């Protein structure tokens, strides 16, 4: 997704990667949305966004 944003929207688009996701409701029934975000996953997402050349805000 971050590569898509950088290549097809703009490498200057601002991205806010938030680590406070908390599943609720039907999210518990969907694999991948049924758990909180781990610190490792968060840091990997930030690294991917930076490598894609996106500007992180927040």
MDTraj code that builds the backbone (N, CA, C; nanometers):
import mdtraj as md
import numpy as np

residues = "UNK UNK UNK UNK UNK UNK UNK UNK UNK UNK UNK UNK UNK UNK UNK UNK UNK UNK UNK UNK UNK UNK UNK UNK UNK UNK UNK UNK UNK UNK UNK UNK UNK UNK UNK UNK UNK UNK UNK UNK UNK UNK UNK UNK UNK UNK UNK UNK UNK UNK UNK UNK UNK UNK UNK UNK UNK UNK".split()
xyz = np.array([
    [0.0818, -0.1192, 0.0000],
    [0.0000, 0.0000, 0.0000],
    [0.0862, 0.1257, 0.0000],
    [0.1932, 0.1286, 0.0790],
    [0.2747, 0.2504, 0.0817],
    [0.3448, 0.2724, -0.0513],
    [0.3854, 0.1657, -0.1165],
    [0.4478, 0.1795, -0.2485],
    [0.3460, 0.2345, -0.3483],
    [0.2224, 0.1853, -0.3411],
    [0.1164, 0.2360, -0.4283],
    [0.0973, 0.3857, -0.4073],
    [0.0907, 0.4290, -0.2814],
    [0.0741, 0.5718, -0.2522],
    [0.1883, 0.6537, -0.3110],
    [0.3100, 0.6065, -0.2909],
    [0.4267, 0.6808, -0.3402],
    [0.4298, 0.6868, -0.4923],
    [0.3935, 0.5767, -0.5584],
    [0.4046, 0.5708, -0.7037],
    [0.2833, 0.6268, -0.7776],
    [0.1636, 0.6102, -0.7215],
    [0.0424, 0.6469, -0.7955],
    [-0.0313, 0.7680, -0.7399],
    [-0.0041, 0.8054, -0.6187],
    [-0.0654, 0.9257, -0.5622],
    [0.0399, 1.0360, -0.5640],
    [0.1377, 1.0247, -0.4763],
    [0.2486, 1.1194, -0.4737],
    [0.3469, 1.0760, -0.3665],
    [0.4754, 1.0808, -0.3955],
    [0.5735, 1.0498, -0.2915],
    [0.5736, 1.1559, -0.1818],
    [0.5058, 1.2676, -0.2088],
    [0.4976, 1.3748, -0.1091],
    [0.3717, 1.3663, -0.0243],
    [0.2876, 1.2640, -0.0473],
    [0.1660, 1.2559, 0.0334],
    [0.2039, 1.2197, 0.1770],
    [0.1345, 1.2787, 0.2696],
    [0.1614, 1.2567, 0.4115],
    [0.0858, 1.1333, 0.4594],
    [0.1531, 1.0518, 0.5378],
    [0.0945, 0.9282, 0.5879],
    [0.1068, 0.9263, 0.7395],
    [0.0007, 0.8868, 0.8059],
    [0.0012, 0.8716, 0.9506],
    [-0.0195, 0.7236, 0.9802],
    [0.0839, 0.6569, 1.0273],
    [0.0747, 0.5153, 1.0633],
    [0.0503, 0.5094, 1.2133],
    [-0.0667, 0.4603, 1.2493],
    [-0.1067, 0.4632, 1.3894],
    [-0.0959, 0.3246, 1.4525],
    [-0.0360, 0.3190, 1.5689],
    [-0.0144, 0.1925, 1.6366],
    [-0.1197, 0.1570, 1.7391],
    [-0.2230, 0.2369, 1.7534],
    [-0.3196, 0.2134, 1.8606],
    [-0.4447, 0.1379, 1.8175],
    [-0.4395, 0.0669, 1.7057],
    [-0.5560, -0.0092, 1.6596],
    [-0.6041, -0.1039, 1.7693],
    [-0.7337, -0.1072, 1.7890],
    [-0.7952, -0.1963, 1.8880],
    [-0.9151, -0.2630, 1.8214],
    [-0.9097, -0.3958, 1.8041],
    [-1.0213, -0.4629, 1.7370],
    [-1.1477, -0.4614, 1.8227],
    [-1.2607, -0.4518, 1.7565],
    [-1.3889, -0.4604, 1.8261],
    [-1.4941, -0.5099, 1.7283],
    [-1.6067, -0.5489, 1.7810],
    [-1.7175, -0.5941, 1.6973],
    [-1.6803, -0.7121, 1.6099],
    [-1.7150, -0.7020, 1.4829],
    [-1.6921, -0.8112, 1.3884],
    [-1.5451, -0.8254, 1.3485],
    [-1.4610, -0.7324, 1.3883],
    [-1.3186, -0.7432, 1.3563],
    [-1.2595, -0.8715, 1.4138],
    [-1.3139, -0.9191, 1.5254],
    [-1.2636, -1.0430, 1.5862],
    [-1.2895, -1.1645, 1.4976],
    [-1.3779, -1.1514, 1.4011],
    [-1.4103, -1.2617, 1.3108],
    [-1.3231, -1.2612, 1.1853],
    [-1.2409, -1.1591, 1.1674],
    [-1.1616, -1.1441, 1.0453],
    [-1.0126, -1.1566, 1.0768],
    [-0.9507, -1.2592, 1.0186],
    [-0.8083, -1.2795, 1.0404],
    [-0.7313, -1.1568, 0.9939],
    [-0.6384, -1.1137, 1.0755],
    [-0.5591, -0.9950, 1.0443],
    [-0.6138, -0.8705, 1.1109],
    [-0.7446, -0.8683, 1.1342],
    [-0.8053, -0.7557, 1.2065],
    [-0.8429, -0.7953, 1.3486],
    [-0.8197, -0.9219, 1.3819],
    [-0.8662, -0.9776, 1.5087],
    [-0.7675, -0.9617, 1.6235],
    [-0.6644, -0.8826, 1.6042],
    [-0.5638, -0.8647, 1.7095],
    [-0.5100, -0.7220, 1.7064],
    [-0.4506, -0.6840, 1.8180],
    [-0.3860, -0.5531, 1.8227],
    [-0.2598, -0.5562, 1.7385],
    [-0.2111, -0.4422, 1.7024],
    [-0.0898, -0.4295, 1.6241],
    [0.0319, -0.4521, 1.7135],
    [0.1223, -0.5398, 1.6718],
    [0.2443, -0.5616, 1.7503],
    [0.3428, -0.4483, 1.7223],
    [0.4343, -0.4271, 1.8154],
    [0.5365, -0.3237, 1.7973],
    [0.6208, -0.3547, 1.6741],
    [0.6498, -0.4823, 1.6511],
    [0.7297, -0.5223, 1.5349],
    [0.6582, -0.4861, 1.4044],
    [0.5289, -0.5143, 1.3966],
    [0.4519, -0.4824, 1.2765],
    [0.4461, -0.3320, 1.2546],
    [0.4269, -0.2570, 1.3602],
    [0.4230, -0.1111, 1.3504],
    [0.5551, -0.0571, 1.2955],
    [0.6666, -0.1005, 1.3540],
    [0.7973, -0.0511, 1.3109],
    [0.8296, -0.0938, 1.1675],
    [0.7830, -0.2112, 1.1295],
    [0.8030, -0.2564, 0.9911],
    [0.7243, -0.1678, 0.8940],
    [0.6025, -0.1309, 0.9307],
    [0.5202, -0.0436, 0.8462],
    [0.5842, 0.0941, 0.8308],
    [0.6374, 0.1463, 0.9391],
    [0.7054, 0.2765, 0.9342],
    [0.8275, 0.2683, 0.8428],
    [0.9053, 0.1623, 0.8558],
    [1.0241, 0.1454, 0.7726],
    [0.9872, 0.1339, 0.6244],
    [0.8817, 0.0582, 0.5934],
    [0.8374, 0.0448, 0.4547],
    [0.7938, 0.1793, 0.3968],
    [0.7218, 0.2567, 0.4760],
    [0.6762, 0.3879, 0.4295],
    [0.7951, 0.4799, 0.4031],
    [0.8918, 0.4785, 0.4926],
    [1.0105, 0.5634, 0.4726],
    [1.0879, 0.5195, 0.3497],
    [1.1035, 0.3874, 0.3326],
    [1.1744, 0.3358, 0.2152],
    [1.1037, 0.3732, 0.0851],
    [0.9720, 0.3829, 0.0911],
    [0.8950, 0.4215, -0.0273],
    [0.9062, 0.5708, -0.0532],
    [0.9619, 0.6445, 0.0419],
    [0.9819, 0.7880, 0.0239],
    [0.8683, 0.8731, 0.0756],
    [0.7788, 0.8140, 0.1535],
    [0.6652, 0.8898, 0.2056],
    [0.7048, 0.9717, 0.3274],
    [0.6338, 1.0810, 0.3460],
    [0.6564, 1.1682, 0.4620],
    [0.5614, 1.1238, 0.5726],
    [0.6174, 1.0897, 0.6856],
    [0.5350, 1.0452, 0.7978],
    [0.4993, 1.1634, 0.8854],
    [0.3743, 1.1676, 0.9275],
    [0.3269, 1.2749, 1.0154],
    [0.2679, 1.2122, 1.1407],
    [0.2533, 1.2920, 1.2403],
    [0.1869, 1.2433, 1.3606],
    [0.2804, 1.2335, 1.4694],
])
top = md.Topology()
chain = top.add_chain()
for i, resn in enumerate(residues, 1):
    res = top.add_residue(resn, chain, resSeq=i)
    for name in ("N", "CA", "C"):
        top.add_atom(name, md.element.get_by_symbol(name[0]), res)
traj = md.Trajectory(xyz[None], top)
